[in-house]
């Protein structure tokens, strides 16, 4: 007999998200289980929002089946409520899913839903945009803008685009003004605002970040000799990036402002263009997330 929790779960599937083999396998598995699950196919961010609002009072668990963009679009509708976000990762990087222990295994996810454990986490806001994982401006945002133009996904394409963008990378000036502090400026290759530790692919840009500590981690990657790129990448995957002499690592629970002429940002891996002052703040305990047996928070 199906668990009452499973019956109270709505799966929101983005058929355009993710790596093709994973997408096909999980989509077929969801369809095979259609008698025990409710599954909506979402064709756009706007449509997923409409579907959630229409079904809001019928369900307690809303499961985003897709990549980080799908997760963020579903989570946006659940902010400030007691509804619980679950994730069936079908994307490539899957930064949020990796951090919270979600796996692309439906049986495992259903087991976690049956136990109905949950935790509340913070979200970061950049002007009017919500960030669950990491946001920033610089190399990672340039890659996100390049990645958007590609019809394919996957780690090796991401790595190739990172190399191409890095090859033509030039430092740019960023000013940061944390509330009640004097502003400071840095020449940077990258500025990351982190709620959790990684971009995705287990690349840990902010190894000390926790999504439930009320703190924003700020990681400034200063210009460095490009011959040292392999060492920086090694540190990224070894979770030691903060120990590099080319990294400035800050923590704050206060709001702050970013000023730069660069307009290309990313939020949870999705490209955005933003001009002028970027106001960054944290909303504590704003989102309820399903607790998996692999969750370490």
C-alpha positions in Angstrom: 0.0 0.0 0.0 1.3 3.4 -0.9 2.4 5.7 1.9 0.1 8.7 2.6 3.1 11.0 2.2 3.7 9.7 -1.3 0.1 10.3 -2.2 0.6 13.9 -1.0 3.6 14.4 -3.3 3.5 16.3 -6.6 6.3 15.7 -9.1 7.0 18.5 -11.4 8.9 17.3 -14.4 10.8 19.6 -16.7 11.1 17.5 -19.9 13.7 19.9 -21.3 16.1 19.8 -18.4 19.1 17.6 -17.9 21.4 15.1 -19.5 19.6 13.0 -22.1 20.3 9.5 -20.8 19.4 10.4 -17.2 16.3 12.3 -18.4 15.1 9.3 -20.5 15.6 6.8 -17.7 13.9 8.8 -15.0 11.1 10.0 -17.2 10.2 6.4 -18.1 10.4 5.4 -14.4 8.0 8.3 -13.5 5.6 7.2 -16.2 5.8 3.6 -15.1 4.8 4.7 -11.6 2.0 7.0 -12.7 -0.6 5.1 -10.8 1.1 5.8 -7.5 2.4 9.3 -8.2 1.0 12.5 -9.4 3.3 13.9 -12.1 2.9 17.2 -14.0 5.0 18.0 -17.1 6.2 21.6 -16.9 7.1 23.2 -20.2 8.3 26.5 -18.8 9.1 28.2 -15.5 5.9 30.2 -15.7 3.8 27.1 -16.3 5.4 25.3 -13.3 4.5 28.2 -11.1 0.9 28.1 -12.3 0.7 24.4 -11.7 2.1 24.7 -8.2 -0.3 27.5 -7.2 -3.3 25.5 -8.6 -2.3 22.4 -6.6 -0.9 24.2 -3.6 -3.5 23.0 -1.0 -3.6 19.4 -2.3 0.0 18.5 -1.6 2.6 18.8 1.1 5.7 17.6 -0.9 6.6 19.3 -4.2 9.4 17.4 -6.1 11.4 19.2 -8.7 12.4 16.7 -11.4 15.1 18.5 -13.4 18.3 20.5 -13.0 19.2 23.4 -10.7 17.0 25.8 -12.7 13.9 23.6 -12.3 14.7 23.3 -8.6 14.9 27.1 -8.2 11.6 27.7 -10.1 9.8 25.2 -7.9 11.4 26.5 -4.7 10.4 30.0 -5.5 6.7 29.1 -5.1 7.4 27.5 -1.7 9.4 30.2 0.0 7.8 31.3 3.3 5.4 28.3 3.5 5.4 25.0 5.2 5.4 23.0 1.9 8.4 20.7 1.5 10.8 20.8 -1.5 12.1 17.5 -2.8 14.5 17.0 -5.8 14.8 14.2 -8.3 18.1 15.4 -10.0 18.1 15.1 -13.8 20.5 17.9 -14.6 24.2 18.0 -15.2 25.7 19.9 -12.4 23.0 19.3 -9.8 24.7 21.5 -7.2 21.7 21.8 -4.9 20.8 18.1 -5.1 24.4 17.0 -4.4 24.5 19.3 -1.3 21.3 17.9 0.2 22.0 14.3 -0.7 19.3 13.8 -3.4 20.1 11.1 -5.9 18.6 10.3 -9.3 17.0 7.1 -7.8 13.2 7.3 -7.5 13.0 4.5 -5.0 15.5 6.3 -2.7 13.5 9.5 -3.0 10.2 7.8 -2.2 11.8 6.2 0.9 12.8 9.7 2.1 9.4 11.1 1.4 7.8 8.2 3.5 10.0 9.2 6.5 8.8 12.8 6.0 11.9 14.4 7.7 12.6 18.0 6.8 14.8 20.9 7.6 14.5 24.7 7.1 17.2 26.5 5.1 18.2 30.0 4.1 17.9 31.6 0.7 19.8 34.5 -0.7 18.3 37.4 -2.7 20.0 39.5 -5.3 17.7 42.4 -5.9 14.5 40.6 -6.7 16.1 37.2 -7.7 16.3 34.3 -5.4 19.4 32.1 -5.0 19.4 28.7 -3.4 22.9 27.6 -4.1 25.5 30.0 -5.5 25.4 33.2 -7.6 28.1 35.4 -8.9 29.8 37.5 -11.5 33.0 36.7 -13.4 34.3 33.5 -14.9 31.5 31.2 -13.7 28.9 33.7 -14.9 30.6 34.0 -18.3 30.5 30.2 -18.6 26.8 30.2 -17.7 26.1 32.7 -20.5 28.1 30.6 -23.0 26.4 27.4 -21.8 23.0 28.8 -22.4 23.6 28.9 -26.1 24.4 25.2 -26.3 21.8 22.6 -27.0 23.8 19.9 -25.2 24.8 19.5 -21.5 27.3 17.7 -19.5 30.6 18.0 -17.5 33.0 17.9 -20.5 31.1 20.7 -22.4 31.1 22.7 -19.2 34.9 22.2 -18.8 35.5 23.2 -22.4 33.5 26.4 -22.1 35.3 27.2 -18.9 38.7 26.8 -20.6 37.5 29.0 -23.5 36.3 31.8 -21.3 39.3 31.6 -19.0 41.7 31.9 -22.0 40.3 35.4 -22.8 39.6 36.3 -19.2 40.6 39.8 -18.0 40.3 41.1 -14.5 37.5 43.6 -13.7 36.8 45.9 -10.7 34.2 45.0 -8.1 33.2 47.2 -5.1 31.6 45.5 -2.1 29.9 47.5 0.7 28.8 45.3 3.6 26.2 47.0 5.9 27.8 49.2 8.5 31.2 48.8 7.0 33.4 50.8 4.7 33.3 49.7 1.0 36.3 48.0 -0.5 37.3 47.3 -4.1 39.1 44.4 -5.7 40.3 43.4 -9.1 38.8 40.0 -9.6 38.5 37.1 -12.0 35.4 35.9 -10.2 33.1 36.9 -7.3 30.9 34.1 -5.8 28.0 34.6 -3.4 27.4 31.2 -1.7 24.6 29.7 0.3 26.0 26.2 -0.1 29.4 24.9 -0.9 29.5 24.0 -4.6 28.7 25.0 -8.1 27.8 21.5 -9.0 30.0 18.6 -10.3 31.5 18.5 -6.8 33.4 21.7 -7.5 33.5 23.3 -4.0 33.9 27.0 -4.4 32.8 27.8 -0.8 33.8 24.8 1.3 32.7 26.4 4.6 29.2 27.4 3.5 26.1 26.0 5.2 22.6 26.7 4.0 21.1 26.9 7.5 23.6 29.1 9.4 22.2 32.6 8.5 25.6 33.5 6.8 26.5 34.4 3.3 29.9 33.2 2.2 31.7 35.6 -0.3 34.5 34.1 -2.3 36.7 36.5 -4.3 39.1 35.0 -6.9 41.8 37.5 -7.5 43.7 37.6 -10.8 46.4 34.9 -10.9 49.0 33.7 -13.5 47.0 31.6 -15.9 49.7 28.9 -15.8 48.5 28.2 -12.3 44.9 27.3 -13.5 45.5 23.5 -12.9 46.4 24.2 -9.3 43.3 26.4 -8.7 41.1 23.7 -10.3 42.8 21.0 -8.1 42.0 23.1 -5.0 38.4 23.6 -6.1 37.8 19.8 -6.2 39.8 19.1 -3.1 37.8 21.7 -1.1 40.9 23.8 -0.3 40.2 26.8 -2.6 40.0 29.1 0.4 43.6 28.4 1.3 44.9 29.8 -2.0 46.8 33.1 -1.8 44.6 34.3 -4.7 41.4 33.8 -2.8 39.8 36.2 -0.4 37.1 34.4 1.7 34.6 36.5 3.7 31.5 35.7 5.8 28.7 38.0 6.7 25.2 37.8 8.1 24.5 41.4 7.0 23.2 42.7 3.7 25.7 44.1 1.2 25.9 45.9 -2.1 27.9 44.9 -5.2 28.9 47.5 -7.7 30.6 46.7 -11.0 30.4 47.6 -14.7 30.1 43.9 -15.6 26.5 42.9 -16.3 26.7 39.2 -16.8 25.8 37.4 -13.6 24.6 33.9 -12.9 22.2 32.6 -10.2 22.2 28.9 -9.5 23.9 28.4 -12.9 21.3 30.3 -14.9 22.5 33.4 -16.8 21.2 36.9 -15.8 22.0 40.4 -16.9 21.9 42.9 -14.1 23.1 46.5 -14.0 23.7 49.1 -11.3 23.8 48.3 -7.6 23.1 44.7 -6.7 21.6 44.4 -3.2 22.3 41.1 -1.6 20.6 39.8 1.6 19.8 36.6 3.3 16.4 35.3 4.3 16.8 33.0 7.2 14.8 29.7 7.5 12.8 30.6 4.4 12.5 27.2 2.7 11.6 23.8 3.9 13.6 20.9 2.2 13.0 17.2 2.4 15.7 15.5 4.5 17.5 12.6 2.9 19.4 9.9 4.7 22.6 11.3 3.1 22.0 14.9 4.3 24.7 16.2 6.6 23.3 19.5 7.7 
